[in-house]
Amino acid sequence: MNIITTPIANNTLTIASFLTGATLSSILIGWLVKTGSLPLKTMMAYTEGQLRFIRVWVKIALVIGVIVPLVLLITSWSNSIVRQFLVSYIVVVVVQLVCEVSFSRWLVKSVVVVIGTIYTIFRLWQVWEGLHLTSYSQPELGLLWLVMLFWVANIIMLIFMAIPSILPDKNENQPFSP
């Protein structure tokens, strides 16, 4: 792999800017939905099967998206480049979880879909860049690719299941036509 010399996605200024923009965007979208100005559903409209899938998916996300990077952080602590990348990654995950919990209570439950989408896109960039920061051992590289593939699968799940669940039904918000 080509090693990059200047990280962008894992730069402190980039992360601070992203977190600020993502938080403000999430608040704005959640508020617009709550006030009825943005025609999205306030809650996800999952089928029973989709709900069972989501329950399993959240557990998989915890293992692959949080626990695996924490293990990598512990085992790679002596490598400052990897440590900075993984600490940045974990900070972004923690802020996402705090936003999802607090904003879904304060604004509308469906804001978690918006937050998850924004953060997953950033996380793909972050992990892709992290894969190119240094040379990794085969087990570390395999685990990082597992994390990357999980986030690719997550964006696919968001696009095909979560986002459609908050979109208005075709008949909603349509002007009456005789």
Secondary structure, 3 states (H helix, E strand, C coil): CCCCCCCCCCCHHHHHHHHHHHHHHHHHHHHHHHCCCCCCCCCCCCCHHHHHHHHHHHHHHHHHHHHHHHHHHHHCCCCHHHHHHHHHHHHHHHHHHHHHHHHHHHCCCCHHHHHHHHHHHHHHHHHHHHHCCCCCCHHHHHHHHHHHHHHHHHHHHHHHHHHHHHCCCCCCCCCCCC
